């Protein structure tokens, strides 16, 4: 099995990928940087890779390179996205 997780930032895709990677003899490529496409691999073990939604490498590029047997798209809920876009107070909190 070869699974590609295609997720937006702060969507929970990393946690989902880490959960999937709990299987024995599973290769997990978690949080492939957004300036890289999913790698071409030739391995007999089950593999899961998580890539970030970006315009630099659209989904078809990741699919062609990684050749998954399945894929999953993780998107944040509208409420989570809205709250993430709001004002931040962390810059004014010392420590």
N, C-alpha and C positions, 0 to 999 in steps of 0.2 A: 504494500500500500504506500502510496506517495500522496500526501495531502498538502495543498497550498492554502494558507490562511491569508486573506487579503483584507487588511484592516486599516481603518483610519486611526489617527493619533487619539489616545484617550478613549478607545472604543471597547477595551477589554480583550482585544485580540491577543495580546501578549499572555495574559492570564489563561485564556482559552488554549493557546498553543502549549504553554507549560503544563496544563492539565492533560492534554493529549499525549505529551511526551513522558508521562508517568509509566507507560507500558514498558515492559522489559525489552531489551534489544531494539530500542527505538532511537533513531538519530534525529535530534531536534535542532533546527537552525532558527533561533528566536531573535527577532528584531534585526533582520538584515538591514543595514543602513539604507536610507532613502536614495543615496547616490549610487546604489548597486542594484542590478537585477538579480533575481533568484538564480543560483548557480546551476550549471549542468552537472549532474551527478550520475555515476554508474555504480550503484551499491545495491546489494540484495536485501539489506535490512529495511524495515519500515521507516519512512522518513516524513517529517512534518517541517514545513518552512513557513515563517510568517514574514510577509513583506508589507510595507506601508503604501497606502494609496498616494500616488504622486504623479505629476505630469511628466517627469523625466523618464519613467518606465511604466507605461500603462499595463493593465492586466494581460493583454495578449502577449506582450514581451515576456513577462514572468511565466505564463503558461507554456510558451514555446521552448523556453530554456529549461524549466524544471520538469515539464511533462508529467503533471500530477494525474493520478487516477481519480481524484476528487478535489473539490475546492470549497471554500467557505468564505463568505464576505461578512466582516464584522463592522457594524456601524453603530455609533453612539445614538442613544435616544435623543429626540429633539430637546427634551428638558436638560439633559446632560450637556449637549452642545451649547444651548443658550446660556447655561450657568458658566460654562468654561469661557465664554466670550465676554463675560461681565467684567467689571472693574476688579482689580486685585489689590489686596491690602498687604500682601507679603513683602512688598518693597519698603513698607514703612514700619515693619516689625523688626526690632533688633534681635540678633541672636541667630 
